[in-house]
């Protein structure tokens, strides 16, 4: 029974995915390439000025070069917390036993 339901779900998803792709720019075909483009189905994207504006905004950030090359942000560039260590310790000491038990259950393995 489960396999019959899963097969029905698979067939319905396959049919619905084909309908969802009917309005897209790419259409699947049974050729070597596997897709065919339909320029008449393309939607208008961003203008050149919008893209250049977004690029200028991104380049204004000091870590843009690192993000461009998909590198991590060094520690000296990371934002620091507004909270002091004393604030965190005071918050921890103000927790009720029920809150401590809940946090321990979440963060303790096993």
N, C-alpha and C positions, 0 to 999 in steps of 0.2 A: 504494500500500500504506500509506504514511504517513497519507494522508488518511482511509483506512478505519479505521485504528487510532485516529486522533484523533477521528473521528466516534463510534466506539464508546465512547471514554473520555468524550466530551461527553454522550452519552445516558445512560451509567451514572451520571455525576455528577448529572445532572438528576434522575434517578429517586431516587438516594440523598438528594439535598437535600430532596426532597418528603417522604421518610420521616422525615428528621431534624426537619422542622418539624411533624410530626403531633402531637407532645407539647407544643408551645409554646402560649403564650397567644394568639398571632396566627396566623391562617390566611389564606392567599391565596384570593381569590375573583375571579370574573370580573365584578365590579361597578365602578361609577365610583370608589368608595373604594379598592378593591383588597384590603382586608383585612377580616376579621371576627374579633371577639374571642370567646374561649371561657373565661369565668371559671372553669369547672370544671377547666381545665387549668393554671391559675395556681399557682405554687408560693409557699409562705410566704416572705416576705422578712424584713428586719430589723424589730425592734420599734421603736416610737417612742423608747423610752428608749435603745436602742442607737444610733440615729441622733443623738439629742441629745448622747449621750456622745462620739460621734465628732466632732460639730461643736464641742463645748467643747474637745476635745483639739486640734483644728485651730486654733481661735481663740487658743489659748494660745501659738502660735508668733508671733514678732514680725512675720514677713512674710506673715501670713495675708491681710491686706487686698490685698497685691500679687498673691498667688496667686488670690484670689477674682476679681479683675479681669483675670487672665491677663497680668500685667505681669512683666517681668524683675526679678530681685533686684538691688538696687544693690550696687556693689562693697564698700561699707562694711559691708554685712550678710553678705557671703559668708564662709564658713569659710576660715580661713587654714591653710596646710600646717604640719605639725609639723616638716617637714624644713627645714634651713637651706640657703642657697645653697652653702655649703662642702660639705655632704653630697652634694648633687647633682653638684658638680664632681668630688669624690673618686670617686663611683660611675662617672662618665663616664671618668675617667682609668684606672680599674681594669678597664675592659672589654677583652676580648681582641680582636685584629684580626678574628676570625671574627664576633664579636658586632657589631662596628662595621659590618662589611660587610653583615650581615643587616639591621640597622636602616637603613642607607643605602639598601639595595634596596627596603625597604618605604616609606620616606618620601621618596624622590627621584622626582620625576615623570618619566615617559618610559620 
